Amino acid sequence: MVRDALLVAGKDLRIERRSRVALQQIVPFGAIVVMLFAFALDSDRTLLHQAAPGLFWAAILLAVLLAVGRSFSIEEANRARDGLRLSGLDGGSIFLGKAAAVALEMFLLEIIVGIAVVVLYDVSVRGILVLLTSSIAATVGLAATGTVYGVLAGGLRARETLVPLLVLPAVTPVMLGATRSFQAALLGSPSDAWPWVQLLTAFAVLAVTAGTVAFGPLLEEA
Amino acid sequence: MRRLFLAATLLALGVTAVLALWVTPPRANQGFDAVRLLYLHVPTAWVAYLAFGVTALASVLWLIPRTRDTAWDLLAGSSAEVGVVFTGLTLIVGSLWGKPTWGTWWEWDARLTTTAILFFLYLGYLALRRTGTTADERGKRCSIAAIIAFVDVPISYLSVTWWQTLHQQGTVFNEQNKVLIDGSMAFTLVLAVVAFTMLYAYLVMERFQLARLEEGREARELAQAIADRVSADQVEVMPA
């Protein structure tokens, strides 16, 4: 199962490496969102500094939608989806592979957007351990949820507009949890973050489990 | 039978309205009539939860192969539609009550925020239902989406509660049960809940019937189109 998942993840990442859509479109998108927030708040340094954790995760959340859309539009082209179904891999491993590829892209994005936030919003980095663990848990949760809804809406005519509407309300716990734990790490005392890291971890576990179970049947007939 | 049920529902709603508007006292410690919104707010919220519970249950029944039936899928959809309307009503009525009582239309309270999330989750579910595919395909996608939405609600509630308790002391939220509930108020509230539950049942029945008819019409039209096509082909073939 792990081997199959790696195979699928490798396929998706190889496509991204060669097409450079993630690098040339999704990363700049994240960066421009970070700049837009600064315009919205009139580039008030103290305000930006205070709001940085929330703005960072809002930017990531918007970018996740693009990454998920991309992850499934590569399956639409040339009816690659049918190839995936005929490959004999089971649904669970395809799900894990696709979610892992999205998660990896998100990590890369988070690093770049994170640097942009540190530079532009005047944030000093502290509580690295909390930042790291909550990012990992949040990213896994986001990637898994996005992938479930991606396949749920896959092949439908209104997929592009439907996925954001389905994903955003579902990931509000991640948005809250990740923002609060970043706030604790960057602005408060990092030990306050642990309940939030627990919540993020629980959400990630649940999303991965749900996806592994539901993905096979959903991929079947779409 | 259905007419009778409708009449009973309307009667119950009418009695509730009379009791709520004229018989029950205005809330003593606040001294105004906004409290009467309670008789709308509590029942609509109850109906919303009930409706989403029915949607989740019907979706589970659709997913279990032994009980799979298109009717469950249609019931899930009908119930969710009514549920979304009542969630919207709950939010609006709550907001109207909040302005004079709390002094604000909206408060980032745990219950309010989760209800708003609930509203959007099921709006998404209804949007998913409207993307035309076959009945089986729709049933599968929507059942799974309904169950995920139903599971997401407690998690959201948990996270929003933490969000509040960690970072906001002294909300304006005043617990309902701090107010001594008067006998006539309690009775009116119970009656209102019963009346709105009946209204829910009636609306879902009507909506379900309509969905059934829509399904039937689609199948008939498809059969008709195929028949037309076949006879047209035969006409073309014959002269040759």
Interface residues (C-beta under 8 A of the other chain):
Chain A: V148 L152 A153 L156 R157 A158 L162 L165 L166 L168 P169 A170 T172 P173 L176 G177 R180 D192 P195 W196 L199 A202 F203 L206 A210 A214 P217 L218 E221 A222
Chain B: I117 F120 L121 L123 G124 A127 L128 T131 G132 T133 D136 E137 K140 R141 I144 A145 I148 A149 V151 D152 I155 S156 L158 S159 V160 W162 W163 L166 H167
